[in-house]
Amino acid sequence: MQSLLRNKSSKFAFFQIFLGSVFIAFATGSNGTELTAISGDTIFAKGRAVKVLGVQCPTTETEEGLQAKRIANTYLSGSRVKCVIKRSKTGQLVGDCKLRANNGRALSEVLLATGLCRSTSGNDL
């Protein structure tokens, strides 16, 4: 790692790799970024499906699953939502979102608090 950091071009390559594995999506209404729930535990951000980290909800083929999806969409429709997304070891995009005006409660926490979804203990990574 030290030898990589000594070489300027290697530093740049490392920086590119790091940025390529994590991105942040904002839904502010003014910048055109749209966040929507595909299901209770999967969102659509920056044109990609993202699994909500640490949560498993019923499928949308059930009333509980549809309710979880509605809750997630209501949460994501906030004007100050920030999502941090990265790739899991298996290559799947995983992440969580926070409303900056909601005492810092994450989407995953809200879904778990409803009792509709269960915790996967963050084993998605």
N, C-alpha and C positions, 0 to 999 in steps of 0.2 A: 504494500500500500504506500509506503514512504517513497519508493522509487517511482510510483505512479504520480505522486504529488510533486515530485521534483521537476518533472517534465511538463512544460506548459501545455502542450497539446494533449497529454494524458489527463491533466486536470480538467481540460475542457471536455474530453470524452466521458470522464467520470461524472461530471456535472450534467451532461446530456442524458446519461443513463438514469441518474437519479430523478431528473425532471420527467423522464419518460415513464417512470413507474408510479408517480403520484401526481394527481391533479386535483384542483379545487374548483367546484362549481358554485356559482352564486345565482340565486334567483332574486333579483331586485326589481323585476318588472321593467326597468328602464334599459337594461343591457340586452334584452332579448333571450336570455338563457331561461329555458323552461325546464322545470323539474316536475315530473308526474309519477304517480305510482302505477306500476303494471299490476302489482298485487300488493298485499300488505308488507311483504318482505323484499320486494324488488322494485327499484325505481328506475326511471329513464332520465339520465343526465348526460348532457353534451352528446346526444345521439347514441348513447350506449346503455345497455341494461346493467344495473349495479345491484348486487345483493346487499341488503342491510346487514351489517356485521352483528353477529351474536343473536339473531332473531330468526325464528321459523314460525310462519303464520299459516293458517289453513288455506287451501286453494280457493280461488275465486269461484269455484263451482259450488261452494257452500255459502250459506248466509253469513257465517262467522268470517269467512274469507273476504266476502264483499264488504262487510262492515270494517274489517281491518284496512282494506284498500281505501275506503272512503275516509277513514281517519288519517291515513298516510297522505292522501291527496289534500285534505284540509290543512294538515301540518305544512306540506310543501307549498301551499298557495300563499304562505306568509311572505311579506315583502322583504324580509331580512333573513333569508335562509342561506346557510353556508354548508356545503358538503365536502368532506375530505374523502377521497377515493384512491384506492391503490389496488395492485394486483396481488392475489393470494398466491401461495406456492403452486397451486394448480393452474394459475393463469386467469382465474375468474376475477372480475372487478368486484371489489367489496368496499364498503364504506359506511359512513353514518353522517347525518345532517343535524345541524343545530340552528334553532331560531335564536338570533342574538337578543331578542326582546322577551324570551321565555324562561328567564332564570337559568339559562344554560341547559335545559332539558333536551336531550338528544331524541331523535325520532325513535331509535331503538327503545329508549326508556319509556316513551309515551306508549308505544305498542305493547310493551310488556306490562305496563300499568293497567291496560284495559282488560287483561286476562284472556284476551283472544289469541295471543301469540305466546310461544314459549322460548326460553333462553337456550341458545346453543353454546353458551359459555365462551363465545368468541372463537370457537374451533373452526371458523371459516377460513382462517389463515393457515 
